Amino acid sequence: MMQCSFCPRNCKVNRTEQAGFCRVKGLTIARVGIHEWEEPCISGTRGSGTIFFSGCNLRCIFCQNDAISRSAYGREISVDTLGKLMLYQQSVGAENINLVSPTQFTGQIAEALAKYKPQIKIPVVYNSNGYESVEQLRRLEGLVDVYLPDLKYADNSLAVEYSSAPNYFDMATAAIAEMKRQRPKNVFVNGMLRRGVIVRHLVLPGNLDNSKRVLDYLASFDRNIYVSLMAQYFPTKDVKNHPLLGRTLTQNEYDEISAYFKQCGLHNGYFQELSSNSEEYVPDWSLERLDEIIRKV
């Protein structure tokens, strides 16, 4: 992996020798497990087969998975082991294989899927923060069934302030357009999403104008696009004194954005209860459990 260009950072770091902007070198994962708290069409009744990758190409000051996103915490594995872990998730009955925060390992993921996809009979979900390279996404064409990107910000200056992500809106909207090109129609079987795109947006307290602008853009892009409007924000210790982010979202704030969702012309949405804004939904990052699963495959 010479001169890494997996994401818009294009940091050109040789990640066989040193960590990139994402803070990781080799293919590193932090958790393999069943996750029951995704959208109903993703989790279903058996749960989503998540594989959480370590590191991140954003620097969100409010990150709720900061235990793994800000370091190489986890286990470095081979491409073959990644493929076998996908088959493991299938074998334990997961509804899908859910690749969480995968951007910094796009090349290895494409390699694993190229080899193991013929054996995978459940959907492969690419669950990302949206700060993606269109060129790299094209490597995944035909290999990913469901794209689950964020669209965090409509304002690039806010993206810089909160996530150190220049041109986030431009990069993320181009990425979503590419994802829709690859998977233009959402296909459901018995209520479960088999192919398609769902765009997630986390509503941040005190930032309702940003949320409205995100929804305005999505309505202008495709009124029928599926959008997941998330209320699960809670302030981590790093932002407990922040003037806007130092509190949870109020019911009135979320209700205002939910109403705006319909006003701006969007039709297909998933909504959350405000009770989802709790640390109890953050996964357990136990490496003992991860090591046990890796030994099995």
LUMVEXZA-73581 format. One line per 4 residues: for each residue y, z, x of C-alpha. Coordinates in Angstrom, 3 decimals. Last residue first. Layout:
// residues N
Y Z X ~ ...
This chain:
// residues 297
-18.695 11.660 -12.238 ~ -19.709 15.287 -12.670 ~ -18.019 16.423 -9.457 ~ -14.675 15.089 -10.737
-15.117 17.136 -13.924 ~ -15.683 20.383 -12.040 ~ -12.785 19.683 -9.713 ~ -10.464 19.282 -12.710
-11.635 22.571 -14.230 ~ -11.025 24.393 -10.948 ~ -7.673 22.615 -10.583 ~ -6.311 24.381 -13.650
-3.178 22.598 -14.893 ~ -3.388 23.931 -18.439 ~ -1.468 21.580 -20.696 ~ 2.009 22.303 -22.108
1.598 22.831 -25.856 ~ 2.024 26.603 -25.567 ~ 5.418 26.017 -23.976 ~ 6.873 25.575 -27.439
9.007 22.973 -29.159 ~ 6.208 21.790 -31.501 ~ 7.444 24.262 -34.142 ~ 10.213 21.745 -34.895
7.645 19.718 -36.802 ~ 7.354 16.183 -35.510 ~ 8.068 12.713 -36.902 ~ 6.283 9.385 -36.580
8.141 6.262 -37.630 ~ 7.804 2.751 -38.975 ~ 10.725 1.388 -40.967 ~ 13.857 1.293 -38.815
17.031 0.170 -40.584 ~ 19.813 2.252 -39.040 ~ 19.897 4.552 -42.065 ~ 16.176 5.321 -41.848
16.294 6.664 -38.299 ~ 19.674 8.230 -39.119 ~ 17.928 10.604 -41.521 ~ 15.515 11.698 -38.779
18.460 12.080 -36.381 ~ 20.307 14.373 -38.791 ~ 17.136 16.322 -39.622 ~ 16.547 16.918 -35.899
20.043 18.289 -35.430 ~ 19.874 20.418 -38.578 ~ 16.518 21.867 -37.507 ~ 18.075 22.938 -34.219
16.897 21.671 -30.840 ~ 16.090 24.371 -28.324 ~ 18.640 25.866 -25.956 ~ 19.882 25.468 -22.393
20.154 21.693 -22.640 ~ 23.776 21.550 -23.746 ~ 25.761 23.994 -21.590 ~ 22.928 24.328 -19.024
22.110 27.982 -18.328 ~ 18.387 27.759 -19.197 ~ 18.228 24.378 -17.478 ~ 15.931 25.083 -14.517
14.004 27.771 -16.393 ~ 12.735 25.201 -18.880 ~ 14.526 24.537 -22.139 ~ 12.308 23.381 -25.028
12.080 19.855 -26.385 ~ 9.263 19.177 -28.861 ~ 11.311 17.366 -31.498 ~ 9.991 13.838 -30.874
10.838 10.737 -32.871 ~ 7.860 8.403 -32.438 ~ 8.900 4.808 -33.064 ~ 6.820 1.871 -34.285
8.699 -1.421 -34.132 ~ 9.363 -2.997 -37.518 ~ 13.133 -3.232 -37.158 ~ 12.672 -5.041 -33.850
15.329 -5.224 -31.114 ~ 18.320 -4.386 -33.311 ~ 16.481 -1.425 -34.814 ~ 15.428 -0.299 -31.331
19.026 -0.489 -30.102 ~ 20.403 1.484 -33.023 ~ 17.664 4.089 -32.513 ~ 18.660 4.582 -28.877
22.336 4.726 -29.871 ~ 21.563 7.396 -32.444 ~ 19.656 9.442 -29.886 ~ 22.527 9.239 -27.385
25.002 10.322 -30.046 ~ 22.743 13.276 -30.850 ~ 22.977 14.747 -27.354 ~ 23.692 18.433 -28.067
20.012 19.275 -28.115 ~ 17.788 16.454 -26.810 ~ 15.763 14.246 -29.168 ~ 12.742 12.912 -27.285
12.238 9.234 -28.037 ~ 8.832 7.583 -28.016 ~ 8.176 3.865 -28.426 ~ 4.817 2.899 -29.933
3.262 -0.394 -28.844 ~ 0.134 -2.288 -29.874 ~ -3.636 -2.309 -29.843 ~ -6.353 -0.039 -31.269
-4.161 2.414 -33.139 ~ -6.326 4.667 -35.303 ~ -5.862 4.797 -39.079 ~ -9.318 3.457 -39.843
-8.648 0.538 -37.510 ~ -4.994 -0.121 -36.711 ~ -3.556 -3.160 -34.923 ~ 0.085 -3.046 -33.863
1.314 -6.546 -33.147 ~ 3.116 -7.979 -30.112 ~ 0.886 -6.451 -27.420 ~ 1.722 -8.369 -24.224
5.149 -9.490 -25.390 ~ 5.747 -6.056 -26.844 ~ 5.021 -4.474 -23.453 ~ 7.386 -6.944 -21.807
10.163 -6.108 -24.273 ~ 9.509 -2.415 -23.670 ~ 9.883 -2.962 -19.920 ~ 13.181 -4.823 -20.352
14.398 -1.957 -22.549 ~ 13.329 0.583 -19.942 ~ 14.975 -1.163 -16.992 ~ 18.311 -1.774 -18.712
18.415 1.719 -20.217 ~ 17.476 3.376 -16.921 ~ 20.120 1.501 -14.914 ~ 20.296 4.334 -12.366
17.729 7.104 -12.941 ~ 18.691 10.492 -11.504 ~ 17.092 12.024 -14.625 ~ 19.762 14.087 -16.418
23.018 12.885 -14.868 ~ 21.775 9.411 -13.932 ~ 20.243 8.842 -17.358 ~ 23.442 10.132 -18.959
25.402 7.529 -17.001 ~ 22.936 4.858 -18.126 ~ 23.591 5.607 -21.798 ~ 20.902 4.472 -24.237
18.604 7.176 -22.919 ~ 15.045 8.402 -23.253 ~ 13.166 5.300 -24.370 ~ 9.688 6.560 -23.693
6.695 4.263 -23.397 ~ 3.333 4.370 -25.251 ~ 1.680 1.007 -24.586 ~ -1.688 0.448 -26.239
-4.439 -1.945 -25.159 ~ -3.935 -2.040 -21.393 ~ -6.127 -4.414 -19.343 ~ -5.108 -7.743 -20.878
-1.793 -7.660 -19.035 ~ -1.749 -4.805 -16.537 ~ -0.449 -6.814 -13.579 ~ 2.390 -7.956 -15.841
3.551 -4.343 -15.976 ~ 4.206 -4.515 -12.228 ~ 6.619 -7.440 -12.561 ~ 8.335 -5.775 -15.520
9.033 -2.727 -13.356 ~ 9.059 0.513 -15.309 ~ 11.310 3.434 -16.151 ~ 9.753 3.813 -19.611
8.589 7.416 -19.146 ~ 4.958 6.307 -19.450 ~ 1.776 6.547 -21.530 ~ -0.440 3.504 -20.893
-3.236 3.819 -23.469 ~ -6.666 2.214 -22.933 ~ -8.448 1.692 -26.253 ~ -12.162 2.510 -26.605
-15.120 0.332 -25.583 ~ -14.750 0.627 -21.807 ~ -17.571 -0.984 -19.839 ~ -15.772 -4.328 -19.374
-12.645 -2.345 -18.366 ~ -14.314 -0.876 -15.265 ~ -13.502 -3.348 -12.482 ~ -10.152 -4.787 -13.592
-9.305 -1.343 -14.979 ~ -9.700 0.332 -11.584 ~ -7.624 -2.308 -9.792 ~ -4.870 -2.228 -12.400
-4.800 1.570 -12.133 ~ -4.607 1.375 -8.333 ~ -1.634 -0.990 -8.522 ~ 0.191 0.928 -11.247
-0.033 4.219 -9.362 ~ 3.616 5.350 -9.455 ~ 3.863 4.327 -13.106 ~ 0.942 6.362 -14.469
2.756 9.291 -16.116 ~ -0.140 9.845 -18.581 ~ -3.063 7.400 -18.736 ~ -4.673 7.995 -22.152
-8.247 6.759 -22.482 ~ -8.986 6.596 -26.210 ~ -10.526 8.462 -29.149 ~ -12.372 10.752 -26.754
-16.090 11.184 -27.376 ~ -17.345 12.876 -24.211 ~ -18.717 9.571 -22.872 ~ -15.373 7.762 -23.233
-13.617 10.404 -21.171 ~ -16.348 10.062 -18.556 ~ -15.918 6.278 -18.499 ~ -12.247 6.764 -17.665
-13.234 9.306 -15.026 ~ -15.559 6.703 -13.535 ~ -12.689 4.254 -13.170 ~ -10.543 6.895 -11.482
-13.426 7.740 -9.165 ~ -13.668 4.072 -8.210 ~ -9.949 3.949 -7.374 ~ -10.437 6.918 -5.076
-9.150 10.423 -5.682 ~ -6.366 12.717 -4.484 ~ -6.488 16.011 -6.333 ~ -3.655 17.876 -8.002
-0.186 19.032 -7.063 ~ 1.536 16.114 -5.322 ~ 4.916 17.524 -6.281 ~ 7.726 17.393 -8.817
5.763 15.932 -11.717 ~ 2.856 18.380 -11.578 ~ 4.392 21.802 -12.255 ~ 7.441 20.042 -13.719
5.548 19.133 -16.882 ~ 8.407 20.184 -19.162 ~ 11.036 18.282 -17.193 ~ 14.571 19.467 -18.045
16.294 18.267 -14.863 ~ 14.500 14.941 -15.185 ~ 13.988 13.519 -11.692 ~ 12.206 10.273 -12.527
9.571 8.352 -10.531 ~ 6.980 11.035 -11.180 ~ 4.351 12.945 -9.242 ~ 0.780 13.677 -10.270
-1.187 11.638 -12.792 ~ -2.494 13.128 -16.029 ~ -5.711 11.583 -17.377 ~ -5.835 12.133 -21.118
-8.750 11.380 -23.415 ~ -6.981 11.658 -26.771 ~ -8.443 13.979 -29.376 ~ -11.527 13.804 -31.584
-9.859 13.798 -35.012 ~ -7.203 11.185 -34.300 ~ -5.203 11.816 -31.123 ~ -3.547 8.379 -30.918
-3.005 7.466 -34.584 ~ -2.008 11.070 -35.311 ~ 0.674 10.992 -32.541 ~ -0.336 13.176 -29.585
-1.235 16.847 -29.903 ~ -5.009 16.930 -29.537 ~ -5.388 16.334 -25.802 ~ -8.888 16.088 -24.349
-9.008 16.563 -20.598 ~ -8.500 15.270 -17.090 ~ -5.702 16.957 -15.164 ~ -3.611 16.735 -12.002
-4.364 13.287 -10.605 ~ -3.474 11.766 -7.239 ~ -3.816 8.176 -6.005 ~ -2.348 8.339 -2.499
1.215 9.218 -1.477 ~ 3.138 11.374 -3.919 ~ 6.708 12.631 -4.205 ~ 7.794 9.922 -6.711
10.525 8.852 -4.252 ~ 7.620 7.850 -2.021 ~ 5.341 10.155 -0.099 ~ 4.386 9.253 3.451
1.760 7.396 5.458 ~ -0.371 5.408 2.998 ~ 2.714 5.431 0.819 ~ 4.570 2.975 3.018
7.975 3.502 1.410 ~ 9.789 0.445 0.049 ~ 11.820 2.580 -2.416 ~ 11.709 -0.073 -5.140
13.211 2.565 -7.423 ~ 12.522 0.164 -10.303 ~ 8.802 1.004 -10.121 ~ 5.656 -0.055 -8.238
7.613 -1.403 -5.283 ~ 5.958 0.515 -2.437 ~ 6.467 -0.952 1.024 ~ 2.829 -1.288 2.147
0.000 0.000 0.000
